[in-house]
Amino acid sequence: MSLEQQIGALVKASENLTGAVNGKIGEIDNRMDSAEAQFDEWRNKKDVLGNESIAGAMRMSIFQGQVIGTGGVQGVGGVGGFSNPDDLGTSSNVFLHFKTPLNVNRNSEMFWFNIRGYSYGTAKIIDETIVGYCYSVSRSLLNQNAFGNFTPASYADSNGNVILRIKCPALYFTTCRVDTMRVGNGRLFNLNDLKAKFSLSETVVF
């Protein structure tokens, strides 16, 4: 075999090896994606109380976190769903907004959320329940109601997103979690469905 043929054979063997390695990497990536999806499904089902396909089922802790402060003498910091809060210059009279997957421009679904925890700075128990009906026909929220110590409410922002809101008089070391229930024609919301934002105003735009 000539030198040229030997070099050609080595190049071909190298290409074959590279192709085999790339194929294995692709298989590993696919398996990891599948395993991650299976874990997410297991995590979602693990926290369900009752039959998830029937009204009245609950999913616990779809959101959880702790905020140390949003400025002022308390500083700025948080963990979980409240990681990296904005510096508002104060930690007093701060509104916590939770964006849901619902939008009044496209969804017609009822909802039920319960926000529970402890606000150390306010020295109060957080136990807020917020309900309503996101109704795309009129692009509005119908039959809203809320109960709790932290001025709970729901509203639609200018983009149509349905937002839950509570007001914390003293945000310092406030910890909470959010549970949800399938009600009426609504869905059972999932882990990580809610996104949080802090502000000093009653409404924000996501």
PERATA-V696836 format. One record per helix or strand. SS is the DSSP state (A for helix, B for strand). FROM is the first residue (numbers start at 1). TO is the last residue. If there is no record, write none. Layout:
((SS;FROM;TO) (SS;FROM;TO))
//
This chain:
((A;3;46) (B;48;49) (B;58;70) (A;72;74) (B;76;80) (B;92;103) (B;109;119) (B;124;135) (B;140;147) (B;153;156) (B;161;170) (B;174;181) (B;195;199))
//
